[in-house]
Amino acid sequence: MPARKDSRGKWIKGQSGNPKGRPKEGETLTEILREYGAEKIELGGETLSMKAHLAKTVYTAIAQGYRLVEGKKLPLNNAAWVKLLEWLYDRVDGRPTENLQISSPEVEVTSEDMAAAVEELAEWRKHRAKTDS
């Protein structure tokens, strides 16, 4: 295979970093996922797109602390719940562009305080789940 970069790491004129070119239309992972996500499925007497079903599954898991698999409720442990919540916030609201630190003369709230609050919420959910069942 001929070298495509010179000794300084720069592209040689006429050489490509993507010699096979752009994937053909309909062959990118995004296009395949989009097409599959639009397919309709029926679950529990409800017809939804795969994409809507995934969204419902994620929101249910976060709000209720479990996921349904073949009609069975599988509880999420605290670490999985926090990870899923973080993932959802990253996708819906986007990752924060900087680490926020909120302060006032009376109160200072850091990102560590926020993480501790999330852990407390997870513990509360765990306690609530025990008392509800």
Backbone as CSV, one residue per row, in Angstrom:
resi,resn,N_x,N_y,N_z,CA_x,CA_y,CA_z,C_x,C_y,C_z
1,MET,0.844,-1.166,0.000,0.000,0.000,0.000,0.896,1.239,0.000
2,PRO,0.702,2.159,-0.921,1.536,3.357,-0.984,1.234,4.294,0.187
3,ALA,2.278,5.024,0.614,2.113,5.987,1.704,1.213,7.124,1.246
4,ARG,0.286,7.535,2.135,-0.613,8.641,1.781,-0.238,9.925,2.513
5,LYS,0.724,9.817,3.448,1.161,11.001,4.184,2.664,11.156,4.031
6,ASP,3.129,12.398,4.102,4.566,12.631,4.016,5.204,12.461,5.388
7,SER,6.487,12.735,5.499,7.220,12.518,6.752,6.737,13.421,7.885
8,ARG,6.076,14.534,7.553,5.548,15.437,8.583,4.112,15.089,8.964
9,GLY,3.540,14.041,8.361,2.172,13.638,8.673,1.116,14.351,7.858
10,LYS,1.527,15.111,6.853,0.580,15.839,5.995,0.165,14.937,4.834
11,TRP,-1.069,15.131,4.367,-1.551,14.338,3.239,-0.777,14.684,1.981
12,ILE,-0.394,13.653,1.227,0.274,13.845,-0.054,-0.792,14.274,-1.055
13,LYS,-0.471,15.244,-1.870,-1.417,15.764,-2.847,-1.953,14.623,-3.710
14,GLY,-3.301,14.574,-3.817,-3.944,13.549,-4.628,-4.261,12.273,-3.870
15,GLN,-3.873,12.180,-2.578,-4.147,11.001,-1.762,-5.321,11.285,-0.826
16,SER,-6.055,10.273,-0.512,-7.241,10.436,0.319,-7.088,9.697,1.638
17,GLY,-7.675,10.273,2.699,-7.728,9.596,3.982,-8.873,8.604,4.029
18,ASN,-9.716,8.630,2.996,-10.861,7.728,2.908,-10.888,7.152,1.483
19,PRO,-9.971,6.221,1.184,-9.826,5.752,-0.194,-11.059,5.051,-0.756
20,LYS,-11.897,4.465,0.088,-13.103,3.803,-0.417,-14.231,4.789,-0.649
21,GLY,-14.050,6.028,-0.193,-15.069,7.050,-0.396,-16.221,6.936,0.588
22,ARG,-17.191,7.790,0.380,-18.386,7.815,1.223,-19.206,6.553,0.975
23,PRO,-19.802,5.980,2.059,-20.648,4.793,1.855,-21.817,5.111,0.919
24,LYS,-22.260,4.108,0.179,-23.392,4.300,-0.717,-24.624,4.647,0.095
25,GLU,-25.551,5.369,-0.531,-26.776,5.762,0.151,-27.507,4.530,0.671
26,GLY,-27.947,4.612,1.926,-28.659,3.505,2.547,-27.750,2.515,3.249
27,GLU,-26.437,2.716,3.196,-25.512,1.776,3.814,-24.848,2.309,5.077
28,THR,-25.104,3.571,5.435,-24.499,4.083,6.665,-25.288,3.555,7.854
29,LEU,-24.627,3.429,8.982,-25.281,2.928,10.184,-26.455,3.827,10.571
30,THR,-26.281,5.124,10.467,-27.362,6.051,10.801,-28.588,5.797,9.941
31,GLU,-28.396,5.605,8.647,-29.535,5.353,7.752,-30.206,4.020,8.067
32,ILE,-29.407,3.005,8.348,-29.970,1.693,8.667,-30.763,1.769,9.971
33,LEU,-30.192,2.432,10.989,-30.907,2.574,12.264,-32.187,3.390,12.098
34,ARG,-32.129,4.447,11.313,-33.311,5.282,11.081,-34.408,4.461,10.401
35,GLU,-34.029,3.669,9.413,-35.007,2.842,8.700,-35.612,1.781,9.627
36,TYR,-34.768,1.119,10.394,-35.247,0.085,11.312,-36.112,0.704,12.407
37,GLY,-35.717,1.871,12.889,-36.465,2.556,13.939,-37.858,2.969,13.510
38,ALA,-38.067,3.136,12.217,-39.380,3.541,11.709,-40.335,2.348,11.579
39,GLU,-39.792,1.122,11.622,-40.659,-0.056,11.500,-41.623,-0.124,12.669
40,LYS,-42.828,-0.579,12.402,-43.866,-0.685,13.433,-43.835,-2.076,14.064
41,ILE,-44.056,-2.106,15.374,-44.164,-3.368,16.094,-45.376,-3.276,17.012
42,GLU,-45.886,-4.416,17.396,-47.005,-4.441,18.331,-46.544,-5.111,19.611
43,LEU,-46.701,-4.391,20.707,-46.332,-4.910,22.018,-47.437,-4.561,23.000
44,GLY,-47.944,-5.548,23.678,-48.975,-5.304,24.674,-50.218,-4.657,24.104
45,GLY,-50.571,-5.008,22.867,-51.762,-4.453,22.238,-51.576,-3.034,21.727
46,GLU,-50.345,-2.534,21.740,-50.058,-1.174,21.301,-49.123,-1.228,20.096
47,THR,-49.447,-0.503,19.028,-48.590,-0.453,17.850,-47.740,0.808,17.919
48,LEU,-46.433,0.606,17.912,-45.474,1.708,18.007,-44.355,1.497,17.003
49,SER,-43.684,2.595,16.655,-42.453,2.436,15.882,-41.390,1.906,16.850
50,MET,-40.378,1.263,16.308,-39.293,0.759,17.150,-38.659,1.915,17.929
51,LYS,-38.533,3.075,17.282,-37.951,4.247,17.916,-38.806,4.705,19.099
52,ALA,-40.125,4.745,18.924,-41.021,5.135,20.010,-40.972,4.109,21.138
53,HIS,-40.884,2.838,20.788,-40.795,1.788,21.801,-39.522,1.955,22.628
54,LEU,-38.419,2.244,21.966,-37.156,2.456,22.673,-37.277,3.647,23.621
55,ALA,-37.857,4.746,23.146,-38.028,5.925,23.997,-38.899,5.593,25.211
56,LYS,-39.975,4.872,24.986,-40.879,4.493,26.074,-40.149,3.591,27.080
57,THR,-39.352,2.667,26.576,-38.592,1.761,27.438,-37.619,2.541,28.318
58,VAL,-36.902,3.495,27.722,-35.926,4.283,28.473,-36.626,5.126,29.536
59,TYR,-37.682,5.824,29.148,-38.393,6.662,30.113,-39.027,5.829,31.230
60,THR,-39.576,4.682,30.903,-40.167,3.810,31.925,-39.098,3.331,32.891
61,ALA,-37.957,2.933,32.358,-36.865,2.449,33.205,-36.406,3.536,34.176
62,ILE,-36.321,4.767,33.707,-35.881,5.855,34.575,-36.968,6.214,35.593
63,ALA,-38.195,6.364,35.123,-39.274,6.806,36.004,-39.683,5.749,37.022
64,GLN,-39.658,4.479,36.616,-40.175,3.433,37.493,-39.100,2.494,38.039
65,GLY,-37.875,2.610,37.533,-36.776,1.825,38.090,-36.697,0.393,37.612
66,TYR,-37.386,0.062,36.554,-37.299,-1.293,36.019,-37.473,-1.255,34.511
67,ARG,-37.129,-2.372,33.883,-37.401,-2.533,32.452,-38.199,-3.807,32.279
68,LEU,-39.061,-3.787,31.286,-39.881,-4.962,31.004,-39.191,-5.805,29.950
69,VAL,-38.999,-7.074,30.257,-38.426,-8.021,29.300,-39.340,-9.233,29.295
70,GLU,-39.972,-9.467,28.164,-40.906,-10.585,28.002,-41.938,-10.615,29.123
71,GLY,-42.469,-9.421,29.435,-43.522,-9.321,30.443,-43.051,-9.350,31.882
72,LYS,-41.745,-9.479,32.106,-41.209,-9.525,33.466,-40.548,-8.192,33.795
73,LYS,-40.776,-7.717,35.030,-40.149,-6.490,35.495,-38.756,-6.807,36.026
74,LEU,-37.744,-6.272,35.372,-36.364,-6.453,35.821,-35.887,-5.133,36.422
75,PRO,-35.645,-5.102,37.739,-35.254,-3.842,38.379,-33.866,-3.394,37.949
76,LEU,-33.682,-2.085,37.903,-32.369,-1.507,37.627,-31.672,-1.246,38.952
77,ASN,-30.398,-1.599,39.042,-29.668,-1.225,40.252,-29.354,0.270,40.182
78,ASN,-28.934,0.833,41.289,-28.717,2.291,41.341,-27.710,2.768,40.307
79,ALA,-26.616,2.021,40.134,-25.581,2.444,39.175,-26.138,2.455,37.755
80,ALA,-26.914,1.440,37.400,-27.500,1.379,36.049,-28.504,2.506,35.866
81,TRP,-29.283,2.795,36.909,-30.281,3.858,36.827,-29.610,5.214,36.606
82,VAL,-28.543,5.485,37.377,-27.834,6.761,37.237,-27.215,6.868,35.851
83,LYS,-26.597,5.785,35.372,-25.992,5.783,34.030,-27.040,6.076,32.958
84,LEU,-28.206,5.421,33.068,-29.276,5.627,32.096,-29.781,7.062,32.152
85,LEU,-29.921,7.611,33.342,-30.364,8.988,33.504,-29.357,9.950,32.891
86,GLU,-28.077,9.724,33.147,-27.028,10.565,32.556,-27.063,10.480,31.033
87,TRP,-27.212,9.266,30.515,-27.280,9.072,29.064,-28.445,9.850,28.473
88,LEU,-29.614,9.759,29.123,-30.795,10.453,28.612,-30.583,11.960,28.618
89,TYR,-30.081,12.496,29.716,-29.841,13.934,29.776,-28.837,14.367,28.713
90,ASP,-27.794,13.562,28.497,-26.816,13.894,27.456,-27.474,13.969,26.087
91,ARG,-28.425,13.063,25.813,-29.055,13.020,24.498,-30.152,14.064,24.329
92,VAL,-30.902,14.321,25.391,-32.024,15.253,25.291,-31.553,16.701,25.430
93,ASP,-30.820,16.989,26.485,-30.396,18.369,26.744,-28.988,18.661,26.240
94,GLY,-28.236,17.628,25.913,-26.851,17.814,25.491,-25.941,17.923,26.701
95,ARG,-24.713,17.535,26.510,-23.752,17.615,27.614,-23.481,19.072,27.955
96,PRO,-23.287,19.365,29.242,-22.936,20.742,29.599,-21.596,21.108,28.977
97,THR,-21.477,22.348,28.569,-20.240,22.777,27.924,-19.158,23.107,28.934
98,GLU,-19.549,23.315,30.188,-18.560,23.583,31.220,-19.061,23.057,32.553
99,ASN,-18.152,22.901,33.492,-18.509,22.446,34.827,-19.090,23.635,35.582
100,LEU,-20.344,23.529,35.996,-21.010,24.635,36.665,-20.722,24.630,38.153
101,GLN,-20.552,25.809,38.693,-20.437,25.961,40.135,-21.336,27.120,40.511
102,ILE,-22.362,26.827,41.285,-23.333,27.831,41.688,-22.997,28.236,43.109
103,SER,-22.927,29.541,43.354,-22.622,29.966,44.710,-23.361,31.255,45.045
104,SER,-23.522,31.466,46.317,-24.086,32.704,46.844,-23.399,32.939,48.177
105,PRO,-23.606,34.088,48.804,-22.956,34.299,50.099,-23.351,33.244,51.140
106,GLU,-24.576,32.700,51.054,-25.040,31.747,52.047,-24.773,30.293,51.659
107,VAL,-24.881,29.978,50.361,-24.848,28.582,49.915,-23.921,28.450,48.715
108,GLU,-23.153,27.362,48.709,-22.338,27.050,47.543,-22.655,25.627,47.116
109,VAL,-23.026,25.443,45.835,-23.378,24.123,45.315,-22.377,23.785,44.213
110,THR,-21.653,22.685,44.393,-20.664,22.255,43.405,-21.188,21.043,42.647
111,SER,-20.456,20.629,41.636,-20.847,19.432,40.887,-20.807,18.195,41.792
112,GLU,-19.919,18.188,42.786,-19.880,17.069,43.736,-21.164,17.028,44.562
113,ASP,-21.655,18.224,44.954,-22.925,18.290,45.685,-24.063,17.745,44.834
114,MET,-24.044,18.095,43.549,-25.091,17.625,42.642,-25.019,16.104,42.506
115,ALA,-23.811,15.550,42.409,-23.652,14.093,42.303,-24.173,13.413,43.569
116,ALA,-23.895,14.012,44.728,-24.391,13.455,45.988,-25.917,13.497,46.023
117,ALA,-26.504,14.564,45.485,-27.964,14.679,45.449,-28.562,13.586,44.567
118,VAL,-27.905,13.287,43.448,-28.376,12.218,42.574,-28.314,10.879,43.305
119,GLU,-27.241,10.642,44.049,-27.124,9.408,44.828,-28.225,9.312,45.881
120,GLU,-28.520,10.441,46.552,-29.588,10.452,47.551,-30.935,10.127,46.899
121,LEU,-31.144,10.693,45.704,-32.382,10.407,44.985,-32.464,8.920,44.644
122,ALA,-31.354,8.336,44.240,-31.333,6.901,43.922,-31.660,6.075,45.162
123,GLU,-31.118,6.461,46.320,-31.414,5.753,47.563,-32.889,5.886,47.921
124,TRP,-33.429,7.080,47.741,-34.855,7.301,48.008,-35.717,6.410,47.115
125,ARG,-35.348,6.315,45.819,-36.086,5.460,44.878,-36.041,4.008,45.336
126,LYS,-34.863,3.584,45.797,-34.692,2.205,46.258,-35.606,1.949,47.464
127,HIS,-35.627,2.876,48.404,-36.489,2.741,49.585,-37.954,2.744,49.174
128,ARG,-38.327,3.639,48.255,-39.712,3.726,47.792,-40.145,2.432,47.113
129,ALA,-39.247,1.848,46.313,-39.556,0.605,45.613,-39.839,-0.512,46.621
130,LYS,-39.085,-0.534,47.711,-39.299,-1.562,48.727,-40.639,-1.377,49.428
131,THR,-40.996,-0.127,49.726,-42.246,0.139,50.435,-43.462,-0.025,49.535
132,ASP,-43.292,0.178,48.217,-44.397,0.043,47.261,-44.734,-1.404,46.967
133,SER,-43.757,-2.293,47.145,-44.002,-3.702,46.770,-44.503,-4.536,47.914
